[in-house]
Amino acid sequence: MDEKVRDEVVKLVKKYNSFSLFCHISPDGDALGSMNALKLVLQKMGKKVYAYCDGKIPNDLTFLNISLETDTKHISKSDVCIMLDCNSLDRIGVYGDDYDKAKIKIDIDHHQKSNYIFDLSLVDENSPSTADILYELIKHMDVIINSQIAQNLYVGLSTDTGCFMHPSTNGDSHRHAYELLNYNFDLSSTNYSLFKYKQKNYLYFYKTALKNTRAYLNEKVYVTFFDNRTYKRFENVLENTNCFQFLDGIEGNEIRVKILEKEVGVFSLSFRSNKFVNVCNIAKAFGGGGHIRASGATISGNYKEILGNILDACRLELEESNS
């Protein structure tokens, strides 16, 4: 983390009184946990805070009781707008234009940098999660962390490390988790909600997901496709962050692609890799981005053509990884 930028962010936070916070579309635990943690911190400092997200809160994260704004009038009136866990206007969806007009723009993130210009950008691409970065920032903000703030930060760092199993996990992840546990939030209940609890219709979802999964390129690539009608049937499940983990780690497989037709002709793409392929490169080919092992994009068009283009991109990246 750039300590100079960190200190500048702290100065701005202390100086101004109103803030609008944003996280990415199709939010996950790191996006929502980080945003809500910062909201709680700023409120403890006596600031006015408005949190925005263009997407539903997944069922496995509703226990955080996150309150989102829909009235955009607060954005233009805020002194500072902060983007968390993303770094481009398209990633915050319908709020992009409002953010672009903000007085002061700050980014707190751990993804690869975009070309968008922020007033301050606190980015560490080597950090396992935005929550890890935010936790270190909060330590310098003269705020006493409580159990609710700690729980939200833990949700962020534990989900983005895959319960501390992803390759990005490092010593800081475990150290931060250890420190956050000292604030006495209910760890058992939190982990159950994040990593174990499933609605009953998961059984039908798994059956459908397996039926809709195809193997390509000598089974190195798995593609799971949900058309718009099937997406609507399982929307509550599909918006949860861990619903496809049952496909992780299968012998011989390297890339997993999830394609959701959220609107007719509009496809949400999610890419995951097991060990060596940089799926961020694949996502970038479709206007998206993310991490080496987990990335995404949104694209419009014809499914068969999109699938062909995805497989071509996967083939190139597999060849590049083996060269």
Secondary structure, DSSP 8 states (H G I E B T S, - for coil): --HHHHHHHHHHHHH--EEEEEE-SS--HHHHHHHHHHHHHHHHTT-EEEEEESS---GGGGGG-------THHHHH-SEEEEES--SGGGGGGGHHHHHT-SSEEEEE-S---S---SEEEE-TTSS-HHHHHHHHHTTTT----HHHHHHHHHHHHHHTTTTTSTT--HHHHHHHHHHHTT---HHHHHHHHHT---TTHHHHHHHHHHTEEEETTTTEEEEEE-HHHHHHTHHHHTSTTTTGGGTT-TT--EEEEEEEEETTEEEEEEEESSS--HHHHHHTTT-EE-SSEEEEEEES-HHHHHHHHHHHHHHHHHHHH-
